């Protein structure tokens, strides 16, 4: 496990990623009258639940009682607990309501209670409770398509793609509908290390007969072929991607996702006329699919058909006149296709739209920076007013100021932003911390964090992101006991956090003599997140330290395949050498030297073990 990578990933999530709610659907906290009226006899039979209500539904539009099952045979204590949950919900004490519903759902294994717990957890933003409740709902209501769909969606959000596939298969068996391409797209964006396994699993689905008596939809096979095409293309196997695409489009010529990928492949092969014709035909048939029109505009811009692209966007605006993001999407397309002047003009116009001004200024700042105009870039960055865009702008402005030798000014700017935007205080604190680390001043970074913790969190209620950042800073300073203290405190509050377990376990393995204790922590982290390459690397390195190089090699090779990162490769090279696989170690070292611009960890190993230096490397390459 590389602690640098883990820290950077945590910073990115804390600083740059949106803090918007991740729930798929939210249901108001409504307790159906039949839930408490049918207490004379318990029925655990699954039911066909209706689609969940929207978040805007009122209490007066509760689901008709005839469509909900009764929960019968409840004891007086159980009725009391449900009434307590309802009162807690009406008082916005959602944690209490959720705990009661989830406990009773597990105790009674009743799908209605599990469903209620799912929606309450989503409304409350409790992702883990929502997933637990949804899985219980799906398990107790195997014939309910909503339960299977919800479980699949929440597993997808949790990056558990193979598990989500099982529920999507159940949903397809019940409804004849499938959306495997959704999983493929999500995995490509969020977890590229899973694509190989996902490709194999979906291929297995393709060759497995449907359950007898289940409905079949004419688009199901096309969806599977499209998912396989997306995955094969992302894996670099364009020949297989083209084969799957041809099958998908034969089965369903207007499948939007297949058409989009086919147009992309045609564009890559410089067949822009064919791509435009395909997108035009399909967009006319699927007139309300915005993705098709957006891709059509992109292809038209690549051909310098500016009038045609503008007409396409005018059509998009006619379809969704109240969607301000469409105009920003046009600016993005201008940039992607090299129409920088047109992008500038449109972004300048969008800065006058309050809904898009922050994003427009942020993009203009980056353009100015790329064009070597730092003063103009700073003006745009400082024009950003709020939210995630403000945090991104603060980081970009801070780095520009740092490059100009104005780090103190950057830190004062961030302090001012924290005062003006208390809700962004944690993220902005991490921005300043990162700037100080970039300046190679970890002592100052530690002082910055401690000041923020003392000022903003006097009662030791520090956000875990700041506590974790401080732990990583202690690591950089070589103060392992202080790092361990912070990580232990984090684990006391969150004992099943794989990030903290792995960070502490790896540190004990690599920096102390407590290797067995470290391995125990890493194994627990691995059980919680079996596919994380950083954790697999930690596991392999711990086993190597304990004299098990063969088993270590197996884990390290898998970790490097999932994430070819320097520290993992350096570990693998050392293990290969210890096993006598000198040629393979040399081949790996050469590969890393060729593919990575900087290899400080590998260089340190080669200086310590000069016998591992491949003969073809120049002496300067190991300095």
NORWO-V983777 format. One record per residue. N is the residue number from 1. PSI is psi in whole degrees, -180 to 180 (none if undefined). BURIAL is I if it has 16 or more other C-alpha atoms within 10 Angstrom, else O. Layout:
# NORWO-V983777
[[N	PSI	BURIAL] [N	PSI	BURIAL]]
This chain:
# NORWO-V983777
[[1	131	I] [2	118	I] [3	-32	I] [4	-47	O] [5	-45	O] [6	-43	I] [7	-46	I] [8	-38	O] [9	-42	O] [10	-43	I] [11	-45	I] [12	-44	O] [13	-40	O] [14	-36	I] [15	-43	I] [16	-27	I] [17	154	O] [18	143	O] [19	20	O] [20	157	O] [21	146	O] [22	3	O] [23	143	I] [24	-46	O] [25	149	O] [26	136	I] [27	132	I] [28	153	I] [29	95	I] [30	127	I] [31	111	I] [32	144	O] [33	-34	O] [34	-19	I] [35	-36	I] [36	-13	I] [37	-22	O] [38	56	I] [39	8	I] [40	-16	O] [41	127	O] [42	132	O] [43	120	I] [44	14	I] [45	141	O] [46	153	I] [47	169	I] [48	93	O] [49	148	I] [50	171	O] [51	145	O] [52	151	I] [53	160	I] [54	165	O] [55	-19	O] [56	-1	O] [57	147	O] [58	170	O] [59	-24	O] [60	-11	O] [61	36	O] [62	155	O] [63	136	I] [64	137	O] [65	-25	O] [66	-16	O] [67	-6	O] [68	144	I] [69	155	I] [70	149	I] [71	105	I] [72	162	I] [73	23	O] [74	144	I] [75	168	O] [76	-38	O] [77	-40	O] [78	-40	O] [79	-42	I] [80	-43	O] [81	-39	I] [82	-41	I] [83	-38	I] [84	-41	O] [85	-42	I] [86	-44	I] [87	-42	I] [88	-41	I] [89	-42	I] [90	-25	O] [91	10	O] [92	23	O] [93	71	O] [94	-32	I] [95	-44	O] [96	-47	O] [97	-42	I] [98	-45	I] [99	-44	I] [100	-49	I] [101	-44	I] [102	-41	I] [103	-45	O] [104	-34	I] [105	-41	I] [106	-39	I] [107	-45	O] [108	-12	I] [109	51	I] [110	126	I] [111	-33	I] [112	-43	I] [113	-39	I] [114	-39	I] [115	-47	I] [116	-43	I] [117	-37	I] [118	-50	I] [119	-37	I] [120	-43	I] [121	-40	I] [122	-42	I] [123	-36	I] [124	-6	I] [125	22	I] [126	91	I] [127	-43	I] [128	-42	O] [129	-38	I] [130	-43	I] [131	-45	I] [132	-45	I] [133	-40	I] [134	-39	I] [135	-38	I] [136	-42	I] [137	-47	I] [138	-36	I] [139	-37	I] [140	-10	I] [141	65	I] [142	-19	I] [143	9	I] [144	109	I] [145	-33	I] [146	-39	I] [147	-44	I] [148	-41	I] [149	-43	I] [150	-44	I] [151	-43	I] [152	-45	I] [153	-41	I] [154	-35	I] [155	-38	I] [156	-45	I] [157	-30	I] [158	8	O] [159	27	I] [160	75	I] [161	-42	I] [162	-38	I] [163	-38	O] [164	-34	I] [165	-41	I] [166	-43	O] [167	-32	I] [168	-36	I] [169	-42	I] [170	-41	I] [171	-43	I] [172	-41	I] [173	-31	I] [174	-32	I] [175	-17	O] [176	-2	I] [177	145	I] [178	156	I] [179	56	I] [180	-27	I] [181	-26	I] [182	-46	O] [183	-43	I] [184	-48	I] [185	-43	I] [186	-44	O] [187	-38	I] [188	-41	I] [189	-37	O] [190	-28	O] [191	69	I] [192	-21	I] [193	-15	I] [194	-4	I] [195	-39	I] [196	-48	O] [197	-40	O] [198	-40	I] [199	-46	I] [200	-41	O] [201	-42	O] [202	-31	I] [203	-38	O] [204	-41	O] [205	-41	O] [206	-35	O] [207	0	O] [208	126	O] [209	148	O] [210	150	O] [211	143	O] [212	132	O] [213	-5	O] [214	146	O] [215	152	O] [216	142	I] [217	143	O] [218	-17	O] [219	-6	I] [220	-49	I] [221	-36	I] [222	-39	I] [223	-44	I] [224	-46	I] [225	-36	I] [226	-44	I] [227	-44	I] [228	-38	I] [229	-44	I] [230	-45	I] [231	-44	I] [232	-41	I] [233	-43	I] [234	-30	I] [235	-3	I] [236	4	O] [237	78	O] [238	-29	I] [239	-47	O] [240	-38	I] [241	-44	I] [242	-39	I] [243	-46	O] [244	-39	I] [245	-43	I] [246	-41	I] [247	-45	I] [248	-44	I] [249	-24	I] [250	-41	O] [251	-36	I] [252	90	I] [253	-24	I] [254	21	I] [255	114	I] [256	-45	I] [257	-39	I] [258	-41	I] [259	-41	I] [260	-45	I] [261	-39	I] [262	-42	I] [263	-39	I] [264	-44	I] [265	-41	I] [266	-39	I] [267	-42	I] [268	-30	O] [269	9	O] [270	27	O] [271	64	O] [272	-34	I] [273	-43	O] [274	-41	O] [275	-43	I] [276	-43	I] [277	-43	O] [278	-47	I] [279	-38	I] [280	-47	I] [281	-48	O] [282	-40	I] [283	-34	I] [284	-32	O] [285	-36	O] [286	65	I] [287	-23	O] [288	9	O] [289	104	O] [290	-32	I] [291	-39	O] [292	-43	I] [293	-38	I] [294	-44	I] [295	-36	I] [296	-44	I] [297	-40	I] [298	-45	I] [299	-38	I] [300	-38	I] [301	-37	I] [302	-27	I] [303	9	O] [304	28	O] [305	73	O] [306	-41	I] [307	-43	O] [308	-42	O] [309	-41	I] [310	-39	O] [311	-40	O] [312	-43	I] [313	-34	I] [314	-37	O] [315	-42	O] [316	-43	I] [317	-32	I] [318	-36	O] [319	-41	O] [320	75	O] [321	-21	O] [322	14	O] [323	97	O] [324	-23	O] [325	-19	O] [326	-39	I] [327	-35	I] [328	-36	I] [329	-37	O] [330	-42	I] [331	-41	I] [332	-41	I] [333	-39	I] [334	-44	I] [335	-44	I] [336	-31	O] [337	14	I] [338	10	O] [339	67	I] [340	-42	I] [341	-43	O] [342	-38	O] [343	-45	I] [344	-49	I] [345	-45	O] [346	-42	I] [347	-39	I] [348	-41	O] [349	-39	O] [350	-21	I] [351	-15	I] [352	1	O] [353	113	O] [354	-28	O] [355	-24	O] [356	-2	I] [357	-44	I] [358	-47	I] [359	-37	I] [360	-46	I] [361	-40	I] [362	-45	I] [363	-40	I] [364	-36	I] [365	-43	I] [366	-36	I] [367	-46	I] [368	-39	I] [369	-44	I] [370	-28	O] [371	9	O] [372	32	O] [373	73	O] [374	-36	I] [375	-43	O] [376	-38	I] [377	-44	I] [378	-39	I] [379	-44	O] [380	-43	I] [381	-40	I] [382	-10	I] [383	-13	I] [384	135	I] [385	-32	I] [386	169	O] [387	-161	O] [388	-36	I] [389	-36	I] [390	-42	I] [391	-45	I] [392	-42	I] [393	-38	I] [394	-41	I] [395	-45	I] [396	-44	I] [397	-41	I] [398	-41	I] [399	-36	I] [400	-46	I] [401	-39	I] [402	-42	I] [403	-26	O] [404	9	O] [405	25	O] [406	45	O] [407	-41	I] [408	-40	O] [409	-38	O] [410	-42	I] [411	-37	I] [412	-39	O] [413	-44	I] [414	-39	I] [415	-43	I] [416	-44	O] [417	-37	I] [418	-40	I] [419	-38	O] [420	-23	O] [421	76	O] [422	-32	O] [423	-18	O] [424	10	I] [425	-45	I] [426	-48	I] [427	-41	I] [428	-34	I] [429	-42	I] [430	-31	I] [431	-50	I] [432	-41	I] [433	-43	I] [434	-39	I] [435	-41	I] [436	-36	I] [437	-40	I] [438	-31	O] [439	8	O] [440	41	O] [441	70	O] [442	-29	I] [443	-42	O] [444	-35	O] [445	-40	I] [446	-44	I] [447	-41	O] [448	-46	I] [449	-45	I] [450	-39	I] [451	-42	O] [452	-41	I] [453	-42	I] [454	-36	O] [455	-45	O] [456	-19	I] [457	63	O] [458	-21	O] [459	27	O] [460	41	O] [461	45	O] [462	137	I] [463	140	O] [464	-29	I] [465	-40	I] [466	-38	I] [467	-41	I] [468	-41	I] [469	-39	I] [470	-39	I] [471	-44	I] [472	-31	I] [473	-40	I] [474	-39	I] [475	-45	I] [476	-33	I] [477	-3	O] [478	12	O] [479	82	O] [480	-41	I] [481	-41	O] [482	-40	I] [483	-46	I] [484	-39	I] [485	-44	O] [486	-42	I] [487	-37	I] [488	-41	I] [489	-40	O] [490	-41	I] [491	-27	I] [492	-37	O] [493	-27	O] [494	75	O] [495	-16	O] [496	31	O] [497	111	O] [498	-33	I] [499	-50	I] [500	-43	I] [501	-44	I] [502	-40	I] [503	-45	I] [504	-44	I] [505	-45	I] [506	-40	I] [507	-43	I] [508	-38	I] [509	-44	I] [510	-25	I] [511	-6	O] [512	-179	O] [513	7	O] [514	54	O] [515	-43	I] [516	-40	I] [517	-42	O] [518	-41	I] [519	-38	I] [520	-44	I] [521	-40	I] [522	-41	I] [523	-38	I] [524	-42	I] [525	-40	I] [526	-37	I] [527	-31	O] [528	-29	I] [529	85	I] [530	-20	O] [531	3	I] [532	118	I] [533	-32	I] [534	-39	I] [535	-39	I] [536	-40	I] [537	-45	I] [538	-43	I] [539	-46	I] [540	-43	I] [541	-38	I] [542	-42	I] [543	-39	I] [544	-43	I] [545	-28	I] [546	12	O] [547	29	O] [548	67	O] [549	-33	I] [550	-48	O] [551	-37	O] [552	-43	I] [553	-43	I] [554	-46	O] [555	-42	I] [556	-37	I] [557	-40	I] [558	-43	I] [559	-43	I] [560	-33	I] [561	-40	O] [562	-36	I] [563	93	I] [564	73	I] [565	154	I] [566	-47	I] [567	-40	I] [568	-45	I] [569	-38	I] [570	-43	I] [571	-46	I] [572	-42	I] [573	-42	I] [574	-38	I] [575	-43	I] [576	-42	I] [577	-42	I] [578	-30	O] [579	1	O] [580	7	O] [581	65	O] [582	-40	I] [583	-44	O] [584	-38	O] [585	-45	I] [586	-42	I] [587	-42	O] [588	-42	I] [589	-44	I] [590	-43	O] [591	-45	O] [592	-40	I] [593	-35	I] [594	-36	O] [595	-22	O] [596	136	O] [597	-35	O] [598	139	O] [599	62	I] [600	-37	O] [601	-42	O] [602	-42	I] [603	-40	I] [604	-41	O] [605	-44	I] [606	-29	I] [607	-36	O] [608	-34	O] [609	74	O] [610	-22	O] [611	-15	O] [612	-5	I] [613	121	I] [614	144	I] [615	-24	O] [616	-9	O] [617	140	O] [618	149	O] [619	-36	O] [620	-21	O] [621	-12	O] [622	8	I] [623	none	O]]
